[in-house]
Amino acid sequence: MVEEKVILVNEKDEQIGLMPKMEAHEKALLHRAFSVFVFNDDNELMLQQRALDKYHSPGLWTNTCCSHQREGESNLDAGKRRLQEEMGFETELEEKTSFIYKAPFDNGLTEHELDHIMVGTYNKEPNINKSEVAAWKWMPLEAVKTDIAQQPEIYTAWFKIIFDKFYTFINTSNESNGK
């Protein structure tokens, strides 16, 4: 199996190269990524627990799905592809914002990503890919906020950063959409 490559970018999100995913994480090089947040009509966020054999952050809770864009793939197409691969469903997504973060892990790898945040709506149960996802659940945003404060060790580094910095972007109830 050929290792997937990530898109190396500068701080303006301009592509400057490609590199195998593991090498980019070993060298802590800035690369393009995305994080998807799916809500139901009750404004509950679908969380996933990462599979227990993931190479970093195994068993931790995080946003609905996340990954890396492939060369030539739009952010939205990448989000929809990975949502199908991990959670087993499709929905429309809207890109909300992007930001750069750097998070080192105990295993020597570092996430250094320009992360594109996308939001969508879905009201059914997912059909999770057990090789990617151990479990899933719906949680109201306020409950997530409280839980992160009480037990931050059960959540991924990027999810805590996104949740803290971009709460207003992912909180769909703040929009005038009738919810």
C-alpha distance (Angstrom), angle and dihedral (degrees) to the residues before:
residue distance angle dihedral
M1 . . .
V2 3.81 . .
E3 3.79 113.9 .
E4 3.77 113.2 -114.4
K5 3.79 115.8 -112.1
V6 3.78 126.5 -135.6
I7 3.78 126.1 -143.8
L8 3.79 111.6 -110.9
V9 3.81 111.2 -144.6
N10 3.76 140.6 178.9
E11 3.81 122.5 -124.5
K12 3.84 89.7 -84.2
D13 3.83 90.1 59.1
E14 3.80 91.3 -110.7
Q15 3.80 113.3 148.7
I16 3.80 112.8 -112.3
G17 3.81 99.9 169.0
L18 3.79 149.7 -41.8
M19 3.79 127.9 -97.4
P20 3.79 136.6 174.0
K21 3.81 108.0 -89.6
M22 3.82 96.1 -120.4
E23 3.82 92.9 48.9
A24 3.82 91.6 50.8
H25 3.82 89.5 51.7
E26 3.81 92.0 46.7
K27 3.82 91.6 50.8
A28 3.84 94.2 39.4
L29 3.81 91.7 -129.7
L30 3.80 120.2 169.4
H31 3.80 111.2 -103.2
R32 3.80 138.8 166.3
A33 3.80 119.0 -93.8
F34 3.79 140.9 155.5
S35 3.79 139.8 -143.7
V36 3.81 122.5 -155.7
F37 3.81 123.3 -153.7
V38 3.81 115.4 -167.8
F39 3.79 120.8 -168.2
N40 3.79 132.6 -171.9
D41 3.80 124.9 -137.2
D42 3.83 89.5 -89.5
N43 3.84 88.4 61.2
E44 3.80 92.0 -111.9
L45 3.80 117.0 147.8
M46 3.80 119.7 -127.9
L47 3.80 106.8 -129.9
Q48 3.77 126.1 -168.9
Q49 3.76 129.9 -154.2
R50 3.79 108.9 -138.9
A51 3.79 116.6 -118.8
L52 3.79 113.6 -90.8
D53 3.82 94.1 -119.0
K54 3.84 97.8 53.1
Y55 3.82 112.2 131.1
H56 3.80 91.4 -120.8
S57 3.80 134.4 19.2
P58 3.84 93.6 11.3
G59 3.79 114.9 -176.2
L60 3.81 94.1 9.6
W61 3.79 123.2 130.6
T62 3.78 118.7 -116.4
N63 3.80 144.9 152.7
T64 3.81 121.3 -53.6
C65 3.80 94.0 -81.1
C66 3.78 142.4 -29.7
S67 3.77 139.1 -178.4
H68 3.79 143.9 129.9
Q69 3.78 131.1 -64.5
R70 3.78 118.3 -117.2
E71 3.78 121.3 -127.6
G72 3.81 109.3 -77.6
E73 3.82 93.3 11.7
S74 3.80 120.0 122.7
N75 3.79 119.2 -126.5
L76 3.81 91.9 -112.2
D77 3.81 93.7 47.2
A78 3.81 89.7 49.8
G79 3.81 91.3 49.7
K80 3.80 92.3 49.7
R81 3.83 92.1 46.4
R82 3.78 93.8 51.3
L83 3.80 93.8 42.7
Q84 3.82 87.8 57.5
E85 3.83 92.7 44.4
E86 3.82 95.8 48.4
M87 3.80 106.0 26.9
G88 3.82 101.7 23.7
F89 3.81 100.5 -126.0
E90 3.79 142.7 88.1
T91 3.78 130.1 -133.9
E92 3.78 138.2 155.8
L93 3.80 114.3 -88.2
E94 3.79 132.2 -158.4
E95 3.79 122.5 -156.2
K96 3.81 109.8 -128.7
T97 3.81 108.3 175.8
S98 3.80 144.0 -39.0
F99 3.79 135.7 -134.3
I100 3.80 142.4 171.8
Y101 3.79 122.5 -113.6
K102 3.78 137.5 167.8
A103 3.80 122.6 -153.8
P104 3.83 123.4 172.9
F105 3.82 119.3 -153.0
D106 3.80 132.1 -148.2
N107 3.82 91.3 -111.3
G108 3.84 93.1 64.6
L109 3.79 95.4 -101.0
T110 3.81 123.3 119.5
E111 3.78 130.9 -156.6
H112 3.81 107.7 -143.4
E113 3.76 104.0 169.7
L114 3.75 144.5 162.9
D115 3.79 93.0 -143.6
H116 3.82 122.5 -159.0
I117 3.82 112.1 -152.4
M118 3.82 116.9 -144.5
V119 3.79 130.1 -177.4
G120 3.81 131.0 -160.2
T121 3.81 142.1 162.3
Y122 3.81 129.1 -120.1
N123 3.80 130.9 159.3
K124 3.80 106.1 -170.6
E125 3.78 134.8 76.1
P126 3.81 116.1 -83.6
N127 3.79 122.7 -123.5
I128 3.80 96.3 -131.7
N129 3.80 125.1 -151.0
K130 3.82 101.9 -126.6
S131 3.82 92.3 -153.1
E132 3.83 88.2 62.2
V133 3.81 105.1 26.5
A134 3.82 129.6 42.2
A135 3.82 96.8 -173.5
W136 3.80 143.7 -20.6
K137 3.80 139.0 -151.8
W138 3.80 143.4 173.9
M139 3.83 115.9 -116.2
P140 3.81 132.0 177.3
L141 3.82 111.0 -117.5
E142 3.79 93.4 -117.5
A143 3.81 90.0 53.6
V144 3.82 90.1 50.3
K145 3.81 90.2 50.1
T146 3.82 91.3 51.1
D147 3.80 93.5 44.6
I148 3.82 92.9 50.5
A149 3.82 89.0 52.3
Q150 3.82 92.3 48.4
Q151 3.81 99.8 41.2
P152 3.82 111.3 13.1
E153 3.81 91.6 161.6
I154 3.83 92.2 74.6
Y155 3.84 93.7 59.9
T156 3.81 131.4 75.2
A157 3.81 118.6 -104.1
W158 3.81 94.1 -119.0
F159 3.80 93.6 48.4
K160 3.80 91.6 54.0
I161 3.82 90.8 48.2
I162 3.81 93.5 47.9
F163 3.77 92.9 44.3
D164 3.80 92.2 50.4
K165 3.81 98.6 42.7
F166 3.79 102.0 33.4
Y167 3.77 106.0 31.9
T168 3.82 91.2 128.2
F169 3.82 91.9 53.6
I170 3.80 94.4 51.5
N171 3.81 96.6 37.8
T172 3.79 98.4 93.5
S173 3.80 92.6 -179.2
N174 3.82 88.5 73.2
E175 3.78 90.1 66.1
S176 3.77 122.7 88.8
N177 3.78 92.0 -113.9
G178 3.77 98.1 121.6
K179 3.81 96.5 -101.1
